[in-house]
Amino acid sequence: MPSLDFADRVAIVTGAGSGIGRAVARALADAGAQVLGVGRRRLALESTAAGSDRIAPHAADITAPGAAQEIVTAAVERWGRLDVVVNNAGATRLLPLAEITPADLGLLWDLNVTAPSLLAQAALPHLRRTRGSIVNVSSTYGHRPIAGAGHYAASKAAVEHLTRSWAVELAPDGIRVNCLAPGPTESEALAAAGLSGDVIERVKADEARRIPLGRRGDPAEVAAWILRLAEPATTWLTGQVLTMDGGLELV
């Protein structure tokens, strides 16, 4: 395959303060892109950008009213164009059916489905000009069941179906839309879900035992394929969901 080349390209990466988002922002910068790294925690974003003059930290709550347009405007005003949107930010929530509340469901859907949709919408005029691409980040649980977190899985299933639908809708504009569905990957997601340290370690050990390749994923591994989906040289691939989970979906 050709080497990754994002020279003179501009990308927005949400959830860039840690995990997969941090790895994607750094990999894009290493490949020559200018990157607007978006997240709620400025210090975490500054850590992502440390040592790179190609990553600009941009603290924002992507679920806030008007945030999508503000984020896109920040990128375009800074660099004059927009080529790639990586919708990586999201939340993992353990919500058994007996315990759900309207507020919980609203927060989960706002972050995992509504905010990425509004960001893609705000980016459209610029992506049309550059014939750019959108990469959504789903989960292996976007297409397999998980007890106790069905609404999280449903939100990721929505992301995968939006990917396919947008790919058809935006193909006449030359905009490609694809999705990366990672399995359990090292990140802060479990802690952010409110689990204690002991529970997190048990969950990680259980996941590693169930994954055929015997381990959880590394953010850099996932980032490499997000870049492959987004890169300008990948000209004839759209509407695809690539599962990267060490074989978990097979068992």
Summary of the structure (lengths in Angstrom):
residues: 251
radius of gyration: 17.1
end to end distance: 29.9
largest distance: 50.4
contacts: 875
relative contact order: 0.15
helix: 50%
strand: 15%
